[in-house]
Amino acid sequence: EKYHNYSSVLLSGSIAIIYFISYAAYAYFGLLSREIAFVMMVIFTVFTVFQAIRYNRQFIALLGLVGAYGVPFLLSNNSGNIQSLFIYILIINMGFLFISVKKNWRRVFGAAFGLTWGILGVLTFSGFSTDKTGVAFL
């Protein structure tokens, strides 16, 4: 109890390091397949969210949010499978919506909202095909 703030900062830093190490193991060293790296990063994100609830700290949830949105882009093979990307983002948004409502964390809600629309905006202005725009907006 005496070191609650200190341990939450250590937890946040260690989670960020775990994301970077997992990405490096996949992208630079070829130690992990894309599927295993994806599953590991999703597990790290879920762990981060549970720890944010446990510690009652929004910045830990925001770290998990950034990690969750970064996973598909870090591990992308440029296949153009946009439906899978938006299904993944829908699942992430549902989870963060639940957390932001349960804990009344408006920053988490705003960050999820902004990141989702930011991703859609970038895809729209970067040559995103019009036949999939309906799926994206849905």
N, C-alpha and C positions, 0 to 999 in steps of 0.2 A: 504493500500500500504506500509505503514511503517513497518508492521509486517508480510510481505509476507513469508519470510523464516521461521520465528518462527511458524506461523500458519501451514505451510506445514509439519514441523516436528511434531507438535501436531496432525495433521491429520493422519500422518503415524503411530504414536504410538497408536492412538485410533482405527485405523483399525486393527492393530495387536491384540489389546486387544479384539476387537469384534470377530475376528476369534477364539481366545482361549476360550472365553466365550461360543460361539456357540458350539464348539467342546466339552467342558466340560458339557454343558447342554445335549448334545446327549450321550456322551460316559460314563460319570461318574454318572450323576444324572437321566438320562432317561426322561428328560423333553421334549425332542423333538424326533419325529420320524426321521429316516434316510432321508426320502424324504423331510421333512420340513427343516432339517438342510442343506441338499444339496442345495435346492432352496435358502435358506438364504445366504449361502456362495457364491453361484454364483452371487446373487444380490450384495453382498459386493464387489466381484471382479469387477463387471461392474462399480459400484460406484467408486472404487479405480482408475480404468482406466480413467473414465471421470474426476476425480479430478486431475490425473496426467497431462492430457491434459490441464485442466483449469489452474493449477499452473505452467505448463511447467517444470515439474521436473521428471527426469528419475528415481530417487530412489523411488518415489511413484509408478511408473509403475512397477518397479522391485518387490516391495512389493506385488502388485496385481498379478504379474506373479508367485511368490512363493506361494501365497495363492491359485491361480487358479490350479496350479499343485498339491498342497497338498490336495485339497478337496477330490478327489476320493480315495486317500490312507487313509486319516483320517476317512472317512465314509464307508470304504470297509467292506463288510461282507464275503469276501473271496469266492464269488460265482463263480469266474473264468470267468465272462462275459467280455472277453477281447475285443470283438468288441465294446461294449459300451465305454470302457476305451479309445480306440483309436479314436472313433468318437468324444468323448469329447475333447481329446487332439488336434484333427484336428480343431475343432471349436475354441479352445483357441489359437492355433497357427495362424489361419487366422486372429483373432482379433489383436494379438500382432504383426503380420507381417504388418497389416494395420497401426498400431500406429508407428512402427519403421520406416516405409517408409515415412509416413506423417510428422513425427517430425524429421526424420533423427537421430534416437536414435540407434546407433550401439550396445550399451551395452544390450539393451532390445532384439534386434535381436539375439545377441550372446548367451544371457542367455536362450532364448526360444529354440534356436538350441541345445545348450548343454544339457538342461534339457530333451528335447524330446529324443535325442539319449542316454542320460544316463538312462532314464526309459526303453527304448528298450533294452539297454545292460544288465541292471539288470534283466529284465524279461527273456532275452535269456539265461543268465548264471544261472538262478535259477530254471531251469526245465520247462521252457515255452514249451508247446507242439508244435511239428513241423508242425502239420496240420494248425496252425493259424499263422505261421511265415509270410506267404504271406500277410495276412491282416495287420499285424503289420508293415511290411516294406512299404506297400502301404500308 
